């Protein structure tokens, strides 16, 4: 009876109180499908767009301006998980789980297309990006071909980086001669010696990916752009004359992707940074406008005084270079969280109820041990030796409880020696 009760306690009561962390994608979907009260946080619209189509319709979403605020929300269990990309477990404290969404997003540099009345009526009118686009592709291919990107992966401990290449070849991608360059590239090589790069931020993605809040950003992605620009200066056309070394980078940061792409289409920057995700949509420049005087660029319309564009993949709307890297979107969850394995429609457990559960568990276990000891003490009995049988190869004692009557006829057996048949020599 006692054993049955004890095993019932361990097998049924205990699992109902112990919490279950969310450590993988299956557990995440199992939790969010049980209730509509959960919220997921994200750091950028691009990160959300990658996984949004896979999230249940009942999930709530919340935008955070930086990683630290999102982690605080995870700690407080205001959100069930955070969405980010490229964040390594080593960059986080031990109280978090980080697991992949199994969705890989290619990354590349985006360049504004030249104006074309039919194909790109929104493109550059007073400048040309043709030669710069080709040169960037050749430089990216060169960095990947000589293994420089793999060296950066090792130096920045990004061995988990998933590689997605679109320009793998052992020879240099052809480019024009230095003296024949036009547009942006000509201005860079002969005048400014400077490549204007745009990004969103500045953000701190950790020591491995890159900290763009530093005056001189360090990490994998800043280092990758440095090597691409260095390789661009080493390029040469059919005449063999190098483009010229000593090229530099000037970064400009924007609050959101709309402002970034507006600057790109207006020619204020030459290209976006190497970490730009290309598998999400362009939805407009976000520039201010009025319906009475529509000042939006071609193919965009004025919606609520903002220039918008019907969703279109970035890779189609802009000139997209060879892939520079790629990211698998990740989820961040809290260890020892208030999420537990519950039946559908069961209420979510909060930190307060979790502590109550632990107290109840301790009281129940203590009561069980006490009950077992009481029962064992009450069942304790005295014993006596009834008789000793001597002979053969040993002595045997039969123990009887004091309350048990003696066995009849036991005294009829006398002690004697058992003789082995082998001892009979007759």
N, C-alpha and C positions, 0 to 999 in steps of 0.2 A: 504493500500500500504506500509506504513512504517513498520507495524507489519510483513508483508510478507518478506520485505527486511531484517529485523532484525533477524527473525528466519532462513532465508537462511544463514546469516552470521554465526550464532551459530552452525547450523547443518551441514554446509558444509565447510566453510573456516577454522573455528577453529580446527576441527579434522585433517585437512590436515597439520597443523603446529605443534600441540602438539606431543611430542615424546612418544614412547611406550617402556617401559623397557622390557627386557627379564627376566621373573620371573619363568618360568617353562619349562618343556621339549618340550611341544607342540609349545610354542612361539619360542624356540630356533630353532627347525627344520623348522618352518615357515619362519624364517629370513634367515637361511643359504641356504634354497632351492631357494631363490629368486635371488641370485647372486653368482658368484664364487670368489668374491673379499675378502671374509671373511677368517680370520685365527684363529685357535684354539690353545692355548698353553697347554703344559703338563709338568709335573715335572719328570716323569720317564717313561721308555718304558713300564713297567708293567701296569702303569695307562692307557697309551694310548691303549695298546693291549686289555684291558677290553672292551672299547667302540668303537674301531676303525671300527669294522665290521658294526656298526650302523650309522657311519657318512657318509654323502653324498660324492660321489666320487669327487665332485668339491671343497671340503673344503681343505684349506691349513693348515699345522700343523707346530708348532715351539716348540723346546725343550728349557726349562729354567733350570738353575742349582739350583735355589732356589725359594721359594715362593715370596720373596720381589720383585725380578725382574719380575716375572709374573704379580704381582699386579700392578706394574708400567705400564706394557704394556696394562693391562686392563684399567687403568686410562687414558692413552693416546689414547685409542681405536685403538692401533696397532693390538690387537686381540679382537675378539668379545666375547670370553669366555676362561676360564682356566679350565683344568681338574685336579682334585685331588681326594684324598680319605680321609675320616675321618675328614675333616676340619669342625669344628662347626661354626655356624654363630656368636657365642659369641667371637670367636677368631679374627674376622674381624671387620674392622671399618664399620660404618653405611652406607657407600656409596656403599656397595656391596649386591647383591642378591646371595644366595647359595641355589641350588635346586638339588634334586637327579636325577640320570640317571635311576633309577629303576633297576639297575643291581647290584646284591650282589656278592661279591668276598670272598670266604672262605680264612681264614688265618691259617697258621700252621708253624711248624718248619720242615725244610728239613734236612735229614741226608743222607750221601753218602752210597750206598749199598755196600755190600761185593762183591768181585769179583766172577763172575759166567760166565763160558765160553759161555753159551747160553743166559742166562737172563740178565746178567750185565757184559759184557766183559770190560767195562770202570770202573768197581768198584774198591774198595780198595783192594790192594794185600798184603800189609804188616801189616794191622790192621783189626780190626773187629768192626762194629758198632751195632751188633745184640743186645747185652745186654743193651747198652745205649739207643737204639731206644725203647726197651720195657719199660725201666725205665722212659723215658720221657713221654711216653703214660700214664703210671700209675700215674705220677706226675700231668700231665694235667687233667686227670680224677679226681684225688683227689681234686685239686683246684676248679674244677667245681662242684664236689659233695658236698663239704662243704660250698659252696657259697662265697668263697673268691673272685672269679672274680666279683661277683655282688657287693661286698663291694667296690672293686676298681672302678667299674662303677659309684657308688654313690659318692665316694670321689673325683673323677675326672670329675664329671658332664657329664658323657657319657651315659645318659639314652636313648639317641637316637640310641645306638649301637644295630644293628640287630644281634640276636643270631642264630648261626648255629652250632649245636653240632653233632659230629659223634661218641662219646664214652661215652654216658650217661649210667651209671650203678651205683648202690648204694654200690657195693663192690669194693675193690681194684683190679686192673688188676694184674694178677700174675706176679711176677718177681723172678729171681733166688736168692739164698742165697748170702749174701755179699762175703763170702769166695769162692764162685764158679763163680764170675763174670770174664769176659774176655775182652780183647780188650780195647777200649777207656774207658769204665766204670771202669774196674779194675785199670787203670792208674789214673783215677780221684779220686777214693775212697782211694787208698793206697799210691799214690805218690803226685800228684800235688794239690789235693783238689780244682781244678779249672776247670770250664767248659768254653771252648773256643767257643765264639759265633761270627758269622760274620753277617754284615749288610752293607747296602749301605748308604753312607753319609760321615760324620755325618750331620743330618738335624734337623731343628727346626720345628716340626709339631704343635707347640702351647702348651699352658699349659695343655690342656686336654689330647691330644694324647701322647705327649712326646717331650721333648727338648733334643736331643742327642748331642747338642753342649756343654752342661754342662759336667763337669768332672764326676759328679754323676747324670746321667740322671733321670729326674722325669717325671711323667705323667702316663697315664693308661698302655701303653705298657711296659715301663721299670719296672713299679711296678708288672705287670703280670709275667714277666720273673723272677723277684726276688722271687715271691711266688712259682713259679714252681720249681726253684732250691732248695728253702727251703723245699718244699714238697718231692723232690727227696731224700734229706738227711734223711727224716723220713720214707722212705719205708723200708720194710723188706720182706725177703723171707719166706719160710715155717718154718725155724728155729726160726723166731721171732726176729733175731738180726737186728737192724736198720743199714742202710747204713752208717750213720754218719752225724752229723750236722757240720756246719762251712764251707760248700762248697761256693765258690765264683765264680764270673763271670768275664771273661776278654773279652772285646769287641774289634773286629778289623773291621775297615770300609774300604770299597772298592768303587772305582769310579763308577762301573757299575756292572750289574748282571753277565756278563761274567767273570770278575775277581773274583767275589764272588764265583761262582760255580766252577771255576778252583781251588780256595783254598779249597773248600769243597771236591772235588774229589781227591785232592792231600793230604788230611789229615792234612792240616794246621789249620783247624778249625773243631770242632766237629759237629756243627749244625748251621743253619741260625736262625736269631732272630724270635720272635713270630709273627711279623707283615708280614711275607713273604706271598705274594699272590700265591696261588697254581693253579689258573684257567687260567694262561697264559703259554706260550710255552717256552721250553728250546731250544735255537738255536745254542748252541755251547759254548765252553769254552773261545773263543776269543784269545787263545794263538797264538803266532807267529809261522809260519811254512814256509816251502818252498816246491814247487811242486817236486823238484828234490829229496828232502829228507823229505818225509812226516813223521813228528814227532807227528802228532795228535794222540790222544787216540782212542781206538776202536770206530767204528761207526761214527767218525768224519772225514771230508775231508778238505783239504787245499784249500781255496778259497780266492784268492787275498792276499795270505800270512797270512791268518787268519784261525784258526781251526773252522769249522762250523758244525752244525748238522741239519739234516732235522727237521723242527719244530715238537716238541713232548711235550705233556703236562708235566709240572713239576711234577705233582702228579704221573705220570707213570715212569718218568726217575729217580726220587729219592725216597727214603723212606720218606713218608709223615706222620707226626704224627697226632694224633687227632687234630681237629680244635681248635685253641686257641681263635679265635675271628673271626670277619668278617667285611667287609667294603662295603658300597654302594658308588660307584664312584659318585662324585658330580661335578657340573658345577658352576663356579663363574662368575658372570656378574656385570657390573657397573650400579648403579642407576643413573637416569637422563642421560642416554647415548645418543649418536647420532643416535641410531637405531630407526626407526619409522615404523609404519604400512603402508606399501606401496604396490602398485600393482606390480605384476611380471614384471621384466625387467625394473623397475623404478630405477633411479640412487640412490645410497646410499647418505644420507644426512650427511654432515660433521659438526663439531662444528661451523664453520664459517657460514654455511648456516642456522644452527639452530638459531643463534643470529639474522640473517637477518629476519628469520621468526617471531621471537618475536617482532622485531621492526615493521614489517608490521602489525602484529596483533594489536599492540597498536595504530598505526595510523588509522587502519580501525575502531576499536572500538570508538576512539575519534571522527572520522568523522561521524560515525553513530549517536552518542549521539547529536552532534551538529546539524545534519540534523533534528533529531526528534524535538529538541527544536525550531528550526526555523519554522517548519511546524505548531507546536502547537501555537506559537505566532501569526502567520498569520491567523489562524483560530479562534482567540479570538473574541467574539461578546458581545455587550451590551444587556441587557435584561430590561423589564419593567413589572410591575404588571398591567394586563389588568382589572381585576375586582375581587372583593371579594364576595364570596357567604357565607352568614352567616346562620346558622341553622343546624338542626340535631345535630350531636355529635361533630362538629368541624368546623373549618374555612378552606377554600380551596382557594389557590391563583393560578391563571393560568398565567405562565410567557410566554411572547412573545418576540421574537427578535425584535429589533428596526425597522428592515427592513420589518417585517411581518405586513400586514394590519390587522386592528381589525376584530374580528369575527362579522358578521352581526347579529343583533338581540340579542346580549348578554345583552344589557341594558334592554331588555323587561322583564327580570326576576327581580322581586323585592325581597328584603330581607323579609323573613317571617319565622315564627316559625312553625316547623313541629310538629303536635300534634299526639301523639301515640294513636292508637285505644284503648288502655287500659284506657286512660283518659276519654273516652266517657262513662258516666254513665247513659245516657238516654236509 
